[in-house]
Amino acid sequence: MNERDKLIAKYAIDLKEKCRITPDMDLLTKVTLGCGPSIYNIDSSILSTSSSSQLKTIRNKFLVGRLGLSFNDNLDEGIAAVLEQYGVSNPIKYRVVMYYLLVKYFKKESMY
């Protein structure tokens, strides 16, 4: 098993244990691939969701830039719902897991 496959397995466990969902492994793999080399760097693979700049990046770069949503799509509401699902007090939130949950929340699986 290569490093990327190990990370995908770790993200799947996070989704099962912290979010209580069984992930679509094909979609999870595609979201992981879409994050590129950031998954291998500890600083870029984990999100600090208490940082307003991190949340702005998620909103502007991922939701608007990658998924093609508009600011009229209640982006902050979606981010808040996903944070609640992942666990607001959960200290480690993986970028891939957050992005996966956002893709599912906004029903943008077709983008992958």
C-alpha distance (Angstrom), angle and dihedral (degrees) to the residues before:
residue distance angle dihedral
M1 . . .
N2 3.79 . .
E3 3.81 124.7 .
R4 3.81 94.5 -97.6
D5 3.81 91.7 52.2
K6 3.81 89.8 50.5
L7 3.80 90.2 52.5
I8 3.81 92.1 48.2
A9 3.81 89.0 52.0
K10 3.82 89.5 49.9
Y11 3.82 91.0 50.5
A12 3.82 90.4 49.3
I13 3.80 90.2 53.1
D14 3.80 89.9 49.6
L15 3.80 90.7 52.5
K16 3.81 91.8 48.4
E17 3.80 97.5 44.2
K18 3.80 103.8 33.9
C19 3.79 101.9 28.1
R20 3.80 97.9 29.3
I21 3.79 94.5 -134.1
T22 3.76 132.8 121.1
P23 3.79 105.4 -125.4
D24 3.77 126.3 -132.4
M25 3.80 95.3 -118.2
D26 3.80 93.8 -157.1
L27 3.80 91.4 55.1
L28 3.80 92.1 42.4
T29 3.80 89.7 53.4
K30 3.81 91.6 49.5
V31 3.81 92.6 48.6
T32 3.81 89.1 48.8
L33 3.80 91.5 51.0
G34 3.81 89.5 47.8
C35 3.81 90.2 58.7
G36 3.80 89.7 60.4
P37 3.78 121.3 -167.5
S38 3.83 92.9 -15.8
I39 3.80 88.5 88.4
Y40 3.81 90.7 69.2
N41 3.81 95.3 54.4
I42 3.80 115.5 78.7
D43 3.82 93.0 -147.2
S44 3.79 95.3 51.7
S45 3.81 97.7 35.9
I46 3.81 93.8 60.5
L47 3.79 123.0 60.1
S48 3.77 125.9 -142.1
T49 3.77 98.3 -146.7
S50 3.79 91.9 -179.3
S51 3.81 87.1 68.0
S52 3.79 113.5 90.5
S53 3.81 89.7 -153.3
Q54 3.83 91.0 56.7
L55 3.80 90.9 50.1
K56 3.80 90.1 47.9
T57 3.81 89.4 52.4
I58 3.80 91.3 50.3
R59 3.79 90.1 49.7
N60 3.81 98.8 43.3
K61 3.80 104.3 31.9
F62 3.78 101.9 32.3
L63 3.79 109.2 25.7
V64 3.80 97.4 34.9
G65 3.81 101.3 24.1
R66 3.80 101.3 37.9
L67 3.79 104.8 24.2
G68 3.80 96.0 35.4
L69 3.79 95.5 -127.7
S70 3.79 121.8 151.2
F71 3.77 129.4 -132.5
N72 3.82 87.0 -106.9
D73 3.82 90.0 67.7
N74 3.82 95.1 83.9
L75 3.79 92.2 -108.2
D76 3.79 95.7 170.9
E77 3.80 90.2 51.0
G78 3.81 89.5 52.9
I79 3.79 92.8 48.1
A80 3.81 90.4 49.3
A81 3.82 91.7 49.5
V82 3.80 92.0 50.1
L83 3.81 91.8 47.0
E84 3.79 89.0 52.0
Q85 3.80 90.4 50.0
Y86 3.81 92.5 47.9
G87 3.79 92.0 44.7
V88 3.78 120.6 -95.9
S89 3.80 91.6 -138.8
N90 3.80 92.4 46.7
P91 3.82 102.1 115.6
I92 3.81 96.4 -154.8
K93 3.77 117.4 56.0
Y94 3.77 115.6 171.4
R95 3.79 116.4 -140.6
V96 3.80 91.3 -134.6
V97 3.81 93.0 52.6
M98 3.81 92.1 48.2
Y99 3.78 91.4 48.3
Y100 3.82 91.5 46.8
L101 3.81 90.7 51.8
L102 3.80 91.4 47.4
V103 3.81 91.7 50.3
K104 3.81 89.3 52.6
Y105 3.82 93.8 43.4
F106 3.80 93.4 52.4
K107 3.83 92.2 38.3
K108 3.79 92.7 -124.0
E109 3.81 98.5 140.0
S110 3.80 88.6 125.6
M111 3.81 88.9 69.1
Y112 3.79 87.1 71.6
